[in-house]
Amino acid sequence: MSMQDHNPLPRSQQPVTRQEFQRKMDEIDMELESARRWRHLRGSLWNMFVGGLSGMGIVMLMVLAGMHLGR
């Protein structure tokens, strides 16, 4: 083995330290968590919206049917 094999790697190839790796993972975790929370919130809002629409649609149908039958 020549001496060149023992040269330190350039910064980009150096192994990441444990703390750096952990910090990066924590950042990713936080981003995932906020994204998940936002998706959940958006989903529940969407469900409420759709539920309200279908509920109003049923009421409208009943009212229309009642008006139609009542004539």
Residue pairs with C-beta under 8 A, 6 or more apart in sequence:
8 14
16 24
